[in-house]
Amino acid sequence: MDVIDFFSSPIGLGHVTRDIAIVNNFQNITTNFVSGSGAAKILENLKFNVQNRYNPPSFIIKNGSLQNPAKWLWNYFQYYKDCKNISKEIIQKDNPNLVVSDEDFAALSIAQGKKIPTVLITDVLETKFTKGIVSLIEKKMNKSMKKMIDKCDVVIIPENGNNQDNIKYVGPIVRQTNFSRDELRQKFSFKGKTIVISIGGTNAGQFLIEKAIKSISKSNQDFEIVLVSGPAVNKKYENVKNLGFVDNLHEIIFASDLIISLAGKSTIDEAKAYGTPAIFIPIKDHFEQEDNAKEEGFVFEDIERLDELILEKIEQKRNQIICNGSIEASKIIKNLIKN
């Protein structure tokens, strides 16, 4: 039996959800996940084999803006060193045929040092968190990251594009459901027009929850508000159906009439795949979220016009997009094992 050690970044929930979509296409392969925080909890809930070992640094968010990115980068560097020790221990014990990393560069470094074939799943080829003098440190980290990327047997990018060298574009990677939209609406007891607010695996989007609830309430329309607050937000909100922490956000997105979310790539891809109208508000100065949101026509300042956006988007026609990225990614990984 072939063995894959699958290291999934626990910074947010988007990495693990697309990884689940890929692994669901595997047969006769033993997959050992390594992750942490809410990402590990999702894997545990779905009965995957997972070690909950990683403890990522939290973003500091104030009024929707990323604070002190230099400090976060320093904390990330310490976290990276811890992850190297953890991944070294696990890889030595498992002796896998292949190491797959979803933006966990510590595991890549260890596996490449041991000459184990590696696959990287990422939609970011360099980071841009800092400015000024501190950015010199980030540039150095990006150079190290580039070397690891170049050494990978395959780099899978969940976007549409032209393959080049070891980089393979597979299109959006999203989880599938066996239920129809009507079946899901019954399953979740959704009535009338349903607006879902989702902020992922941290409390970084709490500002968006509060703004969105206020804007929906001001509309004076009979909208059902469904909150997916995730594992890090415990605050109670009135007149809101709070589902808390879920492992099937893709189904909730499909069943809803509108999703309001931070601009994480996996949530964007799932909304597009299921044709659900959406509003994506990025964390300000979080380069990755700002880039994702811009591609969908949104900026941070749109949070001040949520009132009109909600009324506009909830009337938007649904348009599902066929996404085969999970199948394509799983084929690439399976072929690498065979070879």
Buried (B, 14 or more C-beta within 10 A) or exposed (E): EBBBBBBBBBBBBBBBBBBBBBBBBBEEBBBBBBBBBBBBBBBBEBEBEBBBBBEBBBBBBEEBEBEEBBEBBBBBEEBBEBBBEBBBEBBEEBEBBBBBBBBBBBBBBBBBEBEBBBBBBBBEEEBBBBEEEBBEBBEEBBEEBEEBBEBBBBBBBBBEEEEEEBBBBBBBBBBEBEBEBEBBBEEBEBEEBBBBBBBBBBBBBBBBBEBBBEBBBEBEEEBBBBBBBBBBBEEEBEEBBBBEBBBBBBBBBBBBBBBBBBBBBBBBBBBBBBBBBBBBBBBBBBBBBBBBBEEBEBBBEBBEEBBEBBBEBBEEEEEEEEBEBBBBBBBBBBEBBEE
